[in-house]
Amino acid sequence: MSEETNQSQPTSIADLAPKMKLEGVIRRVELYGAFVDLGLERDGLIHISQLSDRHVDRVSDVVSEGDRVTVWVTRVDPEQGRIALTMVKPPDVTWKELKVGQVYTGKVVRIERYGVFVDIGAERPGLLHSREMGGRVFGSPAELFHMGDEIDVRILSLDRSKKRIDLTMEEFAEATIEEDEDEEELPTPFEMAFRKARHAEVRRHGKHSGARGDKQRSEQDDILSRTLQQHG
C-alpha cells in the first residue's frame, strides 16, 4: 500500500470502529470469503455475503488476490484479533441506531398517491403518509412535494421485522403555522371599520368610471385614512 494510505489509515486493531472506511489488498480468497491486508497486525475478512449488495455465487467472481479494494468495518474484536469487513457501503444510520422520536432532515425519493418516501440515511426510506403531512388539504402528495425536496421529519414508529419506518412532519407544520400567526398582526376595530367602509364604497361606486369617480374615491380614502390614524 502507498505511503499516503498508511498515514491515513489506523495502525492498530484497537483504532478500528464500525462504519470506518478503509483501503486494503486482497491477500487470500476462500470459498466463504476473502481476507484483506489492511496494514494491521491481522487481516480482515469479507464474508461472501458482504462482497456485493447482490447475490454472489463465487468469491472469485468479485475479487482476486492482489486486488485493491475499499471496505468498511462491520465488527471488530481486538481481543480475538478479528475484523469483519464489507464491500457494501453501510447506511449512515443503522437499524440499531433508529429510535422513535428522532428528527432527521431527509430527501424525498418517491412519491405515491398515499404519501412520499423519504431517505433519512437509513437502510430503507421511511414513509411519510398523507395523514402525517401536518393536516394540509391537498388532492395528491405531488402537489406538496417534488423529487429531491429536503424536509424535516420525525420517526413516528418502527417495525424492525419488516424494516419499516413511519414518519411524520406534524410538529413542524404546526410550528410553521404558529410562527405565521404570531407574525400576522390582528386588525384593530378601527381598521376593520375602515376595510368595511372601503368595501361598501367600492360596491356603491363600482359602476361609475372616469376622472370624477376616481377623484371621489380618492377623497373618501383620504378621509377614512385620517380617521384611522387619529384613533389607531
N, C-alpha and C positions, 0 to 999 in steps of 0.2 A: 504493500500500500504506500501511497505517496506521503511525503513529509507533512503536507498540509492536512491530509486526512488524519494522520496520527495526532496532530496538535489539536484538532477539533473534536476528536473522539475521546471517550472515557479511557482511563488507563488501568482500571480495575473493575472486577465484577461488582464490587461494593458501590461503585459510582452509577450503576445501571438502575433504571426505573421504568415501569410500564409506560408505553407510548413513545419512548425515546427512539429517535430516528438514528440509524447507524449505517455505515458503509462497510462491506466486507467482501471476501472472496470465497467462493465455494471450494472447500477443501476435499470433501468426500460425499459421494452420492450413494444412498442406500435405498432399499425398496420402500421404506417407510418415511423417508425424508432426506434432507441434505444438511450437512454440517458446514458451518460458516466460520471462517477465520476472521475474527473481529480485532485482532491485535491484542487480545487479552490472554490471561492465563488459561482460559478454557474456551473451546469453540461453542458457538450457539447452534441450536437445532431448529430447522424449519420443517415442521411436520408436513407431510404430503397434502393435508387438508388446508394448509396455510400458504401454499405456493401460489394460489390464484383464487379469485372470487368465483371461479367456475370449477366444475368437476375436473380432476386430474387423474388420468389412468396410471401414468408412469412419471416418476420424478424426472427421469431423463428427457421427458417431453418438454420440460420447462427450463431446467438448468443443467449445466455440465460442469465438471471440475475445471477450475480456473476462471469461471465467470465472476465478474464483479457485480454485486447486487446491492440494492437498497432494501433494508429491512427495518422492522420496528420491534421493540421488545414487548412481549406479552406477559411473561412471567420470569422472575429471576429468584434463584435460591443460592445466595452466596455461600452458605454452609455446605451445601451439597455440590456446589460448583456447576449448577445447571442454569442454562439460559434458553428460554423458549422464544422463538422469533416468528415473525410473519412477514410475507411479502405483500400482504393486503393492507393498504393504509387503514389504520383504525379510525373510527369516528372520533370527533372532538369530545363527545360526551358518550360514555358507555352506559349500558342499562343500569349498572350498579350505582352510577352517579346520579341518575334521574330521580327526582322526588316531586311529589305533588306540592304545588305552590311555588315552584321555582319559576323565575321570569327569564325569558330569552328574547333576543331580537332575531327573528328568523326571516327567511325568504320564501315567498310564495312560489311553489314549484309545480303545482297542478290545481286546476280549477274545475270543480264539478257542480252540478245543479244543487247538491245538498250541502256544499261547503268547499273549503280550499285546504290543500295540504301544504304545510309549512315546514321547511327544513330548518331545524334548530341546531344542527350539528350532530344529531344522534344517528344511530344505525338506520333508522327509517324516519320519514317525515311524519309530523303529527297532524291530526285532523282538527281543523277549526270549523266546527259545524255552523250552519247558518244561524241557529238559535243562540250561538255564543258570540255573535258579532255586535254586541252592545245594544241590542234591541232596535237596530236600524230597520227602516222599511225599504224593501227592495224586491225586485222581481227575480233577480238572479245574482249570485255572488260575483259574477263577471261585471256587474255594474259598480261594484265597490273596489275590486282588486284586479290587478294585471300580473301576468307572469313576471317574476323578478322583484315585485314590490317587497320592501322590508317593513315588517310590522312587529310590534311588541305583543307578546303572548305570554300567558301563564299556564302551567301544566294543571289541568283540571282533574285528570285521572290517568292511571297507568294499568295496563294489562300485560304483565311480563310474559305470560304463557303464550299470548297471541301477538306479542310485541306490538302493542297498540298504544298510541299516545293521543289522548284527547286534550285539546287546547281551548282556551277562552281568552277573549280580549275585553270582557265585560267591564272590569275595573278601569281599564284605560279609556274606554269610551265614556264611562261615567265621569271620569276626571276631566276629560275634554269638555264635556257638556257643562260641568260646574265652572270651569275656567271661563267659558264663553258667557255664562250667565253673570259671573262676577264682573266681567269687563263691560257688559252692556248696562248703562245707567237707565233706571226706570224713569219714565216721563213724569214730570210734576203735574199737578192738577191743571195749572195754567197752560202747560204745554199740550196737555190732552184737549183743553178747550180750544186752544189755537188751531190744532190739527182738525178738530171737528168743525170749527167755523170756516177754516180754509176749504175744507171739503164741500161744505154747503155752498160757499160762494162759487166754487168751480162748477158745481152742478147747476146753479142758478144762471150763471153767465156762460155756460159752456156753448150755447148756441150763438152767442154774439162773437163777432170777429172784427178785425180791423184795429186801427190805432186807438180808437175811443175805448173799445173793450179792454185792450191791453193796459191803457193808462188807468182805467178804473180799477182793474185787478191789482195793479202795482200800488196804487194809493191805499187800497184796503189791506194789502200785505204789510205795508209800512205801518199802518195804524195798529194792526194786530201785533206786529213785532215789538213796537214801543211799549204796548201794554204788557207784553210778556216780560220784557226787560225790567219794567217797574215793579212787577210782582214776583220775579223769579227768585 
